[in-house]
Amino acid sequence: MDINPVSVSFAIIILVLGCLLGYWLRKSQHEKEIMGAKSSAATILNDATRDAKRLKKDALIEAREQNHKYRDKIESELKDRRTDITLQEKRLIQRESKLDRKDSNLEKREQLLETKETDLMKRIDIVNEKESSVDKIVAKQSDELERISMLSRDEARDIIMSTLDQELQREKAIKIKETEEITKEEANERATKIVLEAIQRSAADIVAEKTVSVISLPNDDMKGRIIGKEGRNIRTLESLTGIDVIIDETPEAVVLSGFDPIRREIARMALEKLISDGRIHPARIEEMVEKSRKEMDNRIREVGEQAVFEVGIQALHPDIIKLLGRLYFRTSYGQNVLNHSIEVAKLAGVMASEFGEDPQLAKRAGLLHDIGKAIDRDVEGSHVEIGVELMQKYHESDVVINAVASHHGDVEPTSIISVLVAAADALSAARPGARSESLENYIHRLEKLEQLANEEDGVKKSFAIQAGREIRVMVKPEKINDSKAIILARDIKNKIEEELQYPGHIKITVIRETRAVEYAK
């Protein structure tokens, strides 16, 4: 087969042209890919640049905010430190002022002491001169007596000493006999007291139950807050209530001691409010004590209304209801007077029904027979006399008045109801365990102790505390100065020694306080 050279050449030319065309097409496509890649790279670079700028801006903003916060914090701390420094400077200035005043007062006192010392030396000289003149007068009188009596001084001394020796011997014999009698009486009293204590299972326990209240504390740290700085809180509470606050090692507990149950209850209510509130300082204590006194008045009224409701009588004057409420906080020989009055009312009502008398009138007379004991600590007279005056004041019937007047036999009963009330009174008091003679004597002694102090001129009020071992006397500062306070304490001591019988010792504390109060409006 023959090959055409023209065809072969044409084929070679076409092949070369195809190769060239393929190369050109591939190069064009490659250039397009390179251009697309460059465009993508430029886009990515622009995005990255934009993101970098944004991140840089956000970082700058955050850094500025952090810087601003840190600057505010530093400024706040500096401000607090400046405030503390200012307060400390004020305190230092106040302390310096106080020290200056104390120095001035000390200088004045030194001058006053020097003046008094000079006066004292002058008085000593005057006394020495008077003693010298008295000695001369005594010597002159002795010589005159020797001349008149015709006896020498030694002979007169012998006669006097002989007479004195005989009198002393006689007085010694009398004193020995009196001592023996007193010893026998004390031995009998002591033996009787021991027997009574054994029977009653310790009268001291009865007194403790009637004269103390125990308050639970959330923690022992509260004791320090109750005492206050330098004891000012506890002194304020004791002076306002007349109750002794005992803080000892008993865990989470405070003891209130005082013979007056109303005062002790007011102190308990006030202290519980202070513990619950947490703010304990003298002004807050005064506020809570006053609030507790008002609440105590409401409680007394509620107790009186409950007693009237329990007995079932009607149409009692509101003042009498309050007096009945006060009887709940009054004891007679250890027996609660309100409970005793309710018992008497019920017994008298039952007996009156059996005798065909009016039971309501008998209950009324029985409930009111001891009403005078509600205020007998504040008003002169026996509780019978006070009760009769009260019944007349509030226009009670003659039967009730006579029952009150005759239930202790002071006057003759004029009705069967009066006799029944007296019998019911004896029944209620005579039941086993109803009364304690020792407790009544103890309460009477504390009342007498306060009464002796209150009788002194310039005394505002007084409080017997520590089971009668101490009495605190509050005086009026405008009438009693510091010097008179010392004299007043000695006068009260002498009166107590003369008029009271008591075991051990009694401490008399006279408190003089001056207050200046203003209100900022």
C-alpha positions in Angstrom: 0.0 0.0 0.0 1.3 3.4 -1.0 1.4 6.2 1.5 0.5 9.7 0.3 3.2 12.2 1.5 0.7 15.0 1.4 -1.7 13.3 3.8 1.1 12.5 6.1 2.2 16.1 6.1 -1.3 17.3 6.7 -1.7 14.9 9.5 1.5 16.1 11.1 0.5 19.7 10.7 -2.9 19.0 12.3 -1.2 17.2 15.2 1.2 20.0 15.8 -1.7 22.6 15.7 -3.7 20.4 18.2 -0.8 20.3 20.5 -0.3 24.0 20.3 -4.0 24.6 20.8 -4.1 22.3 23.9 -1.0 23.9 25.3 -2.6 27.4 24.9 -5.9 26.3 26.4 -4.2 24.7 29.4 -2.0 27.8 29.9 -5.1 30.1 29.8 -7.0 27.9 32.3 -3.9 27.8 34.6 -3.7 31.6 34.4 -7.4 31.9 35.3 -6.8 29.5 38.3 -3.9 31.6 39.4 -5.9 34.8 39.1 -8.8 33.2 41.1 -6.3 32.1 43.8 -4.8 35.6 43.9 -8.3 37.1 44.2 -9.3 34.6 47.0 -6.0 35.4 48.7 -6.6 39.1 48.5 -10.1 38.6 49.9 -8.9 36.4 52.7 -6.1 39.0 53.4 -8.7 41.8 53.5 -11.0 39.8 55.8 -8.1 39.0 58.1 -7.0 42.6 58.1 -10.5 43.8 58.9 -10.9 41.1 61.7 -7.5 42.1 63.1 -8.6 45.7 63.2 -11.9 44.8 64.9 -10.2 42.5 67.4 -7.6 45.3 68.1 -10.4 47.8 68.6 -12.3 45.4 70.9 -9.2 44.7 72.9 -8.5 48.4 73.3 -12.1 49.0 74.5 -11.9 46.1 77.0 -8.5 47.3 78.2 -10.0 50.8 78.7 -13.0 49.4 80.6 -10.7 47.3 82.8 -8.5 50.4 83.4 -11.5 52.4 84.3 -12.8 49.8 86.8 -9.4 49.5 88.4 -9.1 53.3 88.6 -12.6 53.4 90.3 -11.6 50.7 92.7 -8.4 52.5 93.6 -10.2 55.8 94.0 -12.8 54.1 96.3 -10.2 52.5 98.5 -8.3 55.8 98.7 -11.6 57.5 99.6 -12.3 55.0 102.4 -8.7 55.3 103.7 -9.1 59.1 103.7 -12.4 58.7 105.6 -10.8 56.4 108.2 -7.8 58.8 108.6 -10.3 61.7 109.1 -12.2 59.7 111.7 -9.0 58.8 113.5 -7.9 62.4 113.4 -11.2 63.4 114.9 -10.9 60.8 117.6 -7.4 61.9 118.4 -8.5 65.5 118.7 -11.4 64.4 121.0 -9.0 62.4 123.2 -6.6 65.3 123.3 -9.6 67.6 124.3 -10.6 65.1 127.0 -7.1 64.9 128.3 -6.9 68.7 128.4 -10.1 68.9 130.4 -8.9 66.2 132.8 -5.6 68.0 133.3 -7.6 71.2 134.0 -9.9 69.4 136.5 -6.9 67.8 138.2 -5.3 71.2 138.6 -8.5 72.6 140.1 -8.7 69.6 142.5 -5.1 70.1 143.6 -5.8 73.8 144.3 -9.0 72.8 146.2 -7.1 70.2 148.2 -4.4 72.7 149.0 -7.0 75.2 150.2 -8.7 72.5 152.3 -5.4 71.5 153.8 -4.6 75.1 154.8 -8.1 75.3 156.4 -7.5 72.0 158.2 -4.2 73.1 159.6 -5.8 76.3 160.9 -8.6 74.3 162.5 -6.0 72.0 164.1 -4.3 75.0 165.6 -7.6 76.3 167.0 -8.5 72.8 168.4 -5.0 72.6 170.1 -5.6 76.0 171.7 -9.0 74.9 172.9 -7.6 71.6 174.3 -5.0 73.6 176.2 -7.6 75.9 177.7 -9.8 72.9 178.5 -7.0 71.1 180.3 -6.4 74.2 182.4 -10.1 74.4 183.3 -10.2 70.7 184.2 -7.2 71.1 186.4 -8.8 74.1 188.1 -12.1 72.2 188.6 -10.2 69.2 190.0 -8.5 71.3 192.6 -11.8 72.9 193.5 -13.4 69.5 193.9 -10.6 68.3 196.2 -11.1 71.3 198.3 -14.8 70.9 198.6 -14.9 67.0 199.1 -12.0 67.0 201.5 -10.5 64.1 199.5 -7.3 63.8 197.6 -7.4 62.9 193.9 -6.1 59.4 194.7 -8.7 58.7 197.3 -11.5 59.9 195.0 -10.1 57.7 192.2 -10.1 54.6 194.6 -13.7 55.2 195.6 -14.8 55.6 191.9 -12.9 52.5 190.8 -14.4 50.4 193.6 -17.9 51.6 192.6 -17.3 51.0 188.9 -15.9 47.5 189.6 -19.1 46.5 191.5 -21.3 47.9 188.7 -19.2 46.1 186.1 -19.5 42.8 188.0 -23.3 43.2 188.2 -23.6 44.1 184.5 -21.4 41.2 183.6 -23.7 38.8 185.4 -26.7 40.4 183.7 -25.0 40.2 180.3 -24.1 36.5 180.8 -27.7 35.7 181.7 -29.0 37.6 178.7 -26.6 35.8 176.4 -27.7 32.4 177.7 -31.3 33.3 177.1 -30.6 34.6 173.6 -28.6 31.5 172.9 -31.4 29.2 174.0 -33.9 31.2 171.9 -31.6 31.1 168.8 -31.1 27.3 169.4 -34.9 26.8 169.5 -35.5 28.9 166.4 -32.7 27.1 164.6 -34.1 23.7 165.5 -37.6 24.8 164.4 -36.2 26.2 161.2 -34.3 22.9 160.4 -37.5 20.9 161.0 -39.5 23.2 158.7 -36.9 23.1 156.0 -36.9 19.3 156.1 -40.7 19.3 155.9 -40.9 21.8 153.1 -37.9 20.3 151.3 -35.8 23.5 151.6 -37.5 26.9 151.9 -34.6 28.3 150.0 -35.7 26.5 146.9 -39.1 28.0 147.2 -37.7 31.5 147.5 -35.5 30.9 144.4 -38.5 29.8 142.3 -40.4 32.9 143.3 -37.6 35.5 143.0 -35.6 34.5 139.8 -36.2 34.1 136.1 -33.9 32.4 133.7 -33.5 33.6 130.1 -32.0 31.4 127.4 -29.4 33.0 125.1 -28.7 32.0 121.5 -24.9 31.8 122.3 -22.4 32.8 125.0 -21.3 35.8 122.9 -24.6 37.5 123.8 -23.5 37.8 127.4 -20.8 40.3 126.5 -23.3 42.4 124.5 -25.7 42.4 127.4 -22.9 43.6 129.8 -21.9 46.3 127.3 -18.8 48.5 127.3 -17.6 48.9 130.9 -20.9 47.4 132.1 -23.1 50.3 130.9 -25.8 48.1 129.4 -26.3 45.9 132.4 -26.2 48.9 134.7 -28.8 50.7 132.7 -31.1 47.6 132.7 -30.8 47.2 136.5 -31.3 50.9 137.2 -34.5 51.1 135.0 -36.1 47.8 136.3 -34.8 47.4 139.8 -33.9 43.8 139.0 -30.5 42.2 139.5 -29.1 40.7 136.3 -26.8 37.8 137.1 -24.4 36.7 134.4 -22.2 33.8 135.6 -20.6 30.7 134.0 -24.0 29.0 133.2 -23.8 28.3 129.5 -26.2 30.3 127.3 -28.3 31.6 130.2 -28.9 34.8 132.2 -30.6 35.0 135.6 -32.9 37.8 136.7 -33.2 38.2 140.4 -35.8 40.4 142.3 -38.6 40.0 144.8 -41.1 42.0 142.8 -42.6 39.7 140.1 -44.0 42.6 138.0 -40.6 44.3 137.8 -38.9 41.0 137.1 -41.4 40.1 134.4 -40.9 43.6 132.7 -37.1 43.0 132.8 -37.5 39.5 131.3 -39.7 40.8 128.5 -37.4 43.7 127.8 -34.3 41.5 127.7 -35.9 39.0 125.4 -36.8 41.8 123.0 -33.2 43.1 123.1 -31.8 39.7 122.4 -34.2 39.1 119.5 -33.5 42.6 118.1 -29.7 42.4 118.5 -29.3 46.1 119.1 -28.3 46.5 122.7 -27.3 49.9 124.0 -28.6 52.2 126.8 -31.1 54.2 124.6 -32.5 50.9 123.1 -32.7 49.4 126.6 -34.8 52.4 127.8 -37.1 52.0 124.8 -37.6 48.3 125.3 -38.2 48.7 129.0 -40.9 51.3 128.4 -42.4 49.1 125.7 -42.4 46.1 128.1 -44.1 48.2 130.8 -47.0 49.0 128.3 -47.2 45.4 127.3 -47.3 44.4 131.0 -50.3 46.7 131.5 -52.1 45.0 128.7 -51.2 41.6 130.1 -52.4 42.5 133.6 -55.8 43.5 132.1 -56.0 40.3 130.1 -55.2 38.2 133.2 -57.9 40.0 135.2 -60.5 39.5 132.4 -59.6 35.8 132.3 -60.1 35.5 136.1 -63.5 37.2 135.8 -64.5 34.9 132.9 -63.4 31.8 134.9 -65.4 32.7 137.9 -68.4 33.8 135.8 -69.3 37.2 137.2 -70.3 40.3 135.3 -70.4 44.1 135.4 -67.0 44.7 137.1 -65.4 48.1 136.7 -62.4 48.1 134.3 -60.1 49.4 137.1 -61.1 46.5 139.4 -60.3 44.0 136.5 -56.8 45.6 136.3 -56.4 45.2 140.1 -57.3 41.6 139.8 -54.7 41.2 137.1 -52.1 42.6 139.5 -53.0 40.0 142.0 -51.5 37.4 139.6 -48.1 38.8 140.4 -48.7 39.0 144.2 -48.1 36.2 146.6 -49.3 35.7 150.2 -47.2 33.3 152.2 -46.0 31.9 148.9 -49.6 31.4 147.6 -50.6 33.2 144.4 -53.2 35.7 145.5 -55.2 35.6 142.2 -55.4 31.8 142.2 -56.4 32.0 145.9 -59.1 34.5 145.2 -60.5 32.4 142.4 -60.6 29.3 144.7 -62.3 31.4 147.4 -64.9 32.6 144.9 -65.7 29.1 143.7 -65.9 27.7 147.2 -68.1 30.5 148.4 -70.4 30.1 145.4 -70.9 26.4 146.1 -71.5 26.9 149.8 -73.9 29.8 149.1 -75.9 27.5 146.8 -76.2 24.9 149.5 -77.5 27.6 152.0 -79.9 29.1 149.5 -78.0 32.3 149.1 -77.1 34.1 145.9 -74.1 32.3 144.4 -73.2 35.1 142.0 -73.0 37.6 144.9 -70.9 35.1 146.9 -68.5 34.6 144.0 -68.2 38.3 143.6 -67.4 38.8 147.3 -65.0 35.9 147.3 -63.1 37.1 144.2 -62.7 40.6 145.6 -62.0 39.8 149.2 -58.2 40.3 148.9 -58.3 43.1 146.3 -56.5 45.4 148.7 -53.3 43.3 148.2 -53.0 44.6 144.7 -51.8 48.0 145.9 -50.9 47.5 149.5 -47.2 48.0 148.6 -48.0 51.5 147.4 -50.7 52.6 149.8 -50.6 53.0 153.6 -52.9 50.7 155.6 -53.7 47.0 155.7 -55.0 45.2 152.7 -58.5 44.9 154.4 -58.7 48.7 154.9 -57.5 49.3 151.3 -59.9 46.8 150.0 -62.9 48.4 151.8 -61.9 51.8 150.4 -61.7 50.4 146.9 -65.1 48.7 147.1 -66.7 51.9 148.4 -65.0 53.9 145.6 -66.4 51.7 142.9 -69.8 51.4 144.5 -70.0 47.7 145.3 -72.9 46.4 147.4 -72.9 46.5 151.1 -72.6 42.7 151.2 -69.4 42.7 149.2 -68.0 45.5 151.3 -68.8 43.7 154.6 -67.3 40.5 153.2 -64.0 42.3 152.4 -64.0 44.0 155.8 -64.8 40.9 157.9 -62.9 38.1 156.2 -60.1 38.4 158.8 -62.4 39.2 161.7 -61.6 42.9 161.8 -65.3 43.7 161.9 -68.4 41.6 162.6 -70.0 39.9 159.5 -73.5 41.2 158.7 -74.5 38.5 156.2 -74.3 34.8 155.6 -72.2 35.5 152.5 -69.6 37.3 154.6 -69.3 34.2 156.9 -69.0 31.9 153.8 -66.3 34.1 152.3 -64.2 33.9 155.5 -64.7 30.2 155.7 -63.7 29.8 152.0 -60.6 32.0 152.6 -59.5 29.7 155.5 -60.1 26.6 153.4 -58.1 27.8 150.5 -55.2 28.9 152.7 -55.2 25.8 154.9 -54.8 23.2 152.2 -51.4 21.4 152.3 -48.7 23.2 150.4 -50.7 26.3 149.8 -48.6 28.8 151.8 -45.0 29.3 153.0 -44.5 31.5 156.0 -40.7 31.9 155.4 -41.3 33.3 151.9 -43.8 35.9 153.1 -41.4 37.1 155.8 -38.6 37.3 153.2 -40.8 39.5 150.8 -41.9 41.7 153.8 -38.2 42.2 154.7 -37.4 43.3 151.2 -40.4 45.7 151.0 -39.4 47.2 154.4 -35.8 47.6 153.2 -37.0 49.7 150.2 -39.5 51.6 152.4 -36.7 52.7 154.8 -34.6 54.0 151.9 -37.6 55.8 150.2 -38.4 57.6 153.4 -35.1 59.6 153.2 -35.3 63.1 151.7 -34.0 63.4 148.2 -34.5 59.7 147.3 -36.1 59.1 143.9 -36.5 55.3 144.1 -34.8 52.3 145.6 -34.4 48.7 144.6 -33.6 45.7 146.9 -31.6 43.2 144.9 -29.3 40.2 145.5 -32.0 38.5 147.7 -31.9 41.5 150.1 -28.1 41.5 150.4 -27.9 44.9 148.6 -30.1 47.9 148.1 -29.5 50.5 145.4 -30.8 54.0 146.1 -31.4 56.4 143.2 -31.3 60.0 144.4 -32.4 63.3 142.9 -29.1 65.0 141.7 -30.5 68.5 142.2 -31.1 67.8 146.0 -28.3 65.3 146.8 -24.7 66.2 145.9 -21.7 63.9 146.2 -20.9 64.7 149.8 -24.6 64.3 150.9 -24.7 61.0 149.0 -22.0 59.6 151.4 -24.0 60.9 154.4 -27.2 59.5 153.0 -25.7 56.0 152.7 -24.6 56.1 156.3 -28.0 57.3 157.5 -29.8 54.5 155.6 -27.3 52.0 157.1 -28.1 53.2 160.6 -31.8 53.0 160.0 -31.5 49.4 158.7 -29.4 48.4 161.7 -32.0 49.9 164.1 -35.3 48.8 162.5 -34.6 45.5 160.7 -33.5 42.0 161.6 -31.5 40.3 158.8 -28.8 37.6 158.3 -25.4 38.6 157.2 -24.6 42.0 155.7 -26.6 44.5 153.5 -24.7 46.7 151.0 -26.1 50.2 150.5 -25.3 51.8 147.2 -26.3 55.4 146.5 -26.4 56.3 142.8 -26.4 59.9 141.7 -26.9 60.5 138.0 -27.2 63.7 136.0 -28.7 63.5 132.5 -28.8 66.2 129.7 -31.3 65.3 126.9 -32.0 67.2 123.8 -34.0 66.3 120.6 -32.7 67.2 117.1 -35.5 68.0 114.8 
